[in-house]
């Protein structure tokens, strides 16, 4: 995967598989996939930023919330994203959470605090014509969602409802 993600065959929606050397990188690649599905990032200038915060009771809910916040910034807030930076220092330790639940993304119910991602998205106000708007993502789903971790990295798989 050259970009850190790939789109898999699906008749009506977008199934994405994203990977990285860590859970952080896999989540960042998932955000890149959602942005690239929506618009042409190469046409977006970094003239401003928006803060993004997502939380979930386990890795699956966190991934869902993360994707939901990316879509919210793009579609509802009308902010064209060029790049996203996750603030690992201000966010939950996702690698520890993945180790805690066996890397499956499901919670065993012992996490007292929700997992949190703090990030900053750089870009500018969305211009449908200039930014090569492609398709509107309605929402992420839990259908076909998986989160796996190995000694060489992590991968996430999810379906976006278009």
SULVEN-V140827 format. One record per residue. N is the residue number from 1. RES is the residue in three letters. PSI is psi in radians with two decimals (* if undefined). BURIAL is b if it has 9 or more other ideal C-beta (glycine too) atoms within 8 Angstrom, else e. Layout:
n:N res:RES psi:PSI burial:BURIAL
n:N res:RES psi:PSI burial:BURIAL
This chain:
n:1 res:UNK psi:1.85 burial:b
n:2 res:UNK psi:-0.72 burial:e
n:3 res:UNK psi:-0.05 burial:b
n:4 res:UNK psi:-0.02 burial:b
n:5 res:UNK psi:2.87 burial:b
n:6 res:UNK psi:2.67 burial:e
n:7 res:UNK psi:2.31 burial:e
n:8 res:UNK psi:2.79 burial:e
n:9 res:UNK psi:2.31 burial:e
n:10 res:UNK psi:2.47 burial:e
n:11 res:UNK psi:-0.74 burial:e
n:12 res:UNK psi:-0.34 burial:e
n:13 res:UNK psi:-3.01 burial:b
n:14 res:UNK psi:2.09 burial:b
n:15 res:UNK psi:2.22 burial:b
n:16 res:UNK psi:2.45 burial:b
n:17 res:UNK psi:2.12 burial:b
n:18 res:UNK psi:2.57 burial:b
n:19 res:UNK psi:2.88 burial:b
n:20 res:UNK psi:3.08 burial:b
n:21 res:UNK psi:-0.22 burial:e
n:22 res:UNK psi:2.98 burial:b
n:23 res:UNK psi:-0.70 burial:b
n:24 res:UNK psi:-0.87 burial:b
n:25 res:UNK psi:-0.64 burial:b
n:26 res:UNK psi:-0.74 burial:b
n:27 res:UNK psi:-0.69 burial:b
n:28 res:UNK psi:-0.71 burial:b
n:29 res:UNK psi:-0.60 burial:b
n:30 res:UNK psi:-0.72 burial:b
n:31 res:UNK psi:-0.75 burial:b
n:32 res:UNK psi:-0.73 burial:b
n:33 res:UNK psi:-0.76 burial:b
n:34 res:UNK psi:-0.72 burial:b
n:35 res:UNK psi:-0.84 burial:b
n:36 res:UNK psi:-0.50 burial:b
n:37 res:UNK psi:-0.57 burial:b
n:38 res:UNK psi:-0.72 burial:b
n:39 res:UNK psi:3.09 burial:b
n:40 res:UNK psi:1.79 burial:b
n:41 res:UNK psi:-0.47 burial:b
n:42 res:UNK psi:-0.32 burial:e
n:43 res:UNK psi:0.07 burial:e
n:44 res:UNK psi:2.27 burial:b
n:45 res:UNK psi:2.70 burial:e
n:46 res:UNK psi:1.26 burial:b
n:47 res:UNK psi:-0.10 burial:e
n:48 res:UNK psi:-3.01 burial:b
n:49 res:UNK psi:2.80 burial:e
n:50 res:UNK psi:2.57 burial:b
n:51 res:UNK psi:2.45 burial:e
n:52 res:UNK psi:2.30 burial:b
n:53 res:UNK psi:2.27 burial:b
n:54 res:UNK psi:2.59 burial:b
n:55 res:UNK psi:2.72 burial:b
n:56 res:UNK psi:2.74 burial:b
n:57 res:UNK psi:-0.34 burial:e
n:58 res:UNK psi:-3.11 burial:b
n:59 res:UNK psi:-0.63 burial:b
n:60 res:UNK psi:-0.81 burial:b
n:61 res:UNK psi:-0.60 burial:b
n:62 res:UNK psi:-0.78 burial:b
n:63 res:UNK psi:-0.78 burial:b
n:64 res:UNK psi:-0.88 burial:b
n:65 res:UNK psi:-0.72 burial:b
n:66 res:UNK psi:-0.87 burial:b
n:67 res:UNK psi:-0.68 burial:b
n:68 res:UNK psi:-0.72 burial:b
n:69 res:UNK psi:-0.63 burial:b
n:70 res:UNK psi:-0.81 burial:b
n:71 res:UNK psi:-0.70 burial:b
n:72 res:UNK psi:-0.78 burial:b
n:73 res:UNK psi:-0.76 burial:b
n:74 res:UNK psi:-0.95 burial:b
n:75 res:UNK psi:-0.93 burial:b
n:76 res:UNK psi:-0.81 burial:e
n:77 res:UNK psi:-0.28 burial:e
n:78 res:UNK psi:0.76 burial:e
n:79 res:UNK psi:2.00 burial:b
n:80 res:UNK psi:2.14 burial:b
n:81 res:UNK psi:2.24 burial:b
n:82 res:UNK psi:-0.78 burial:b
n:83 res:UNK psi:2.77 burial:b
n:84 res:UNK psi:2.35 burial:b
n:85 res:UNK psi:2.10 burial:e
n:86 res:UNK psi:2.29 burial:b
n:87 res:UNK psi:1.59 burial:b
n:88 res:UNK psi:-0.55 burial:e
n:89 res:UNK psi:-0.55 burial:e
n:90 res:UNK psi:-0.06 burial:e
n:91 res:UNK psi:2.92 burial:b
n:92 res:UNK psi:2.76 burial:b
n:93 res:UNK psi:1.62 burial:e
n:94 res:UNK psi:-0.60 burial:b
n:95 res:UNK psi:-0.67 burial:b
n:96 res:UNK psi:-0.68 burial:e
n:97 res:UNK psi:-0.68 burial:b
n:98 res:UNK psi:-0.69 burial:b
n:99 res:UNK psi:-0.65 burial:b
n:100 res:UNK psi:-0.75 burial:b
n:101 res:UNK psi:0.32 burial:b
n:102 res:UNK psi:0.17 burial:e
n:103 res:UNK psi:0.08 burial:b
n:104 res:UNK psi:-0.33 burial:e
n:105 res:UNK psi:-0.07 burial:b
n:106 res:UNK psi:2.59 burial:e
n:107 res:UNK psi:2.50 burial:b
n:108 res:UNK psi:0.08 burial:e
n:109 res:UNK psi:0.06 burial:e
n:110 res:UNK psi:-0.10 burial:e
n:111 res:UNK psi:2.06 burial:b
n:112 res:UNK psi:-0.70 burial:e
n:113 res:UNK psi:2.50 burial:e
n:114 res:UNK psi:2.68 burial:b
n:115 res:UNK psi:2.47 burial:b
n:116 res:UNK psi:2.46 burial:b
n:117 res:UNK psi:2.25 burial:b
n:118 res:UNK psi:2.29 burial:b
n:119 res:UNK psi:2.92 burial:b
n:120 res:UNK psi:2.25 burial:b
n:121 res:UNK psi:2.23 burial:b
n:122 res:UNK psi:2.41 burial:b
n:123 res:UNK psi:-2.46 burial:b
n:124 res:UNK psi:2.96 burial:b
n:125 res:UNK psi:2.43 burial:e
n:126 res:UNK psi:2.28 burial:b
n:127 res:UNK psi:1.83 burial:e
n:128 res:UNK psi:-0.70 burial:e
n:129 res:UNK psi:-0.83 burial:e
n:130 res:UNK psi:-0.54 burial:e
n:131 res:UNK psi:0.19 burial:b
n:132 res:UNK psi:0.81 burial:e
n:133 res:UNK psi:2.26 burial:b
n:134 res:UNK psi:-0.98 burial:e
n:135 res:UNK psi:2.60 burial:e
n:136 res:UNK psi:2.21 burial:e
n:137 res:UNK psi:2.15 burial:b
n:138 res:UNK psi:-0.85 burial:e
n:139 res:UNK psi:2.69 burial:e
n:140 res:UNK psi:2.88 burial:b
n:141 res:UNK psi:2.91 burial:b
n:142 res:UNK psi:-0.16 burial:e
n:143 res:UNK psi:2.27 burial:e
n:144 res:UNK psi:0.25 burial:e
n:145 res:UNK psi:2.37 burial:b
n:146 res:UNK psi:2.63 burial:e
n:147 res:UNK psi:2.13 burial:b
n:148 res:UNK psi:2.67 burial:b
n:149 res:UNK psi:2.48 burial:b
n:150 res:UNK psi:-3.11 burial:e
n:151 res:UNK psi:-0.41 burial:e
n:152 res:UNK psi:-0.12 burial:e
n:153 res:UNK psi:-2.70 burial:b
n:154 res:UNK psi:2.70 burial:b
n:155 res:UNK psi:2.62 burial:b
n:156 res:UNK psi:2.60 burial:b
n:157 res:UNK psi:2.39 burial:b
n:158 res:UNK psi:2.87 burial:b
n:159 res:UNK psi:2.31 burial:b
n:160 res:UNK psi:2.22 burial:b
n:161 res:UNK psi:2.10 burial:b
n:162 res:UNK psi:* burial:b
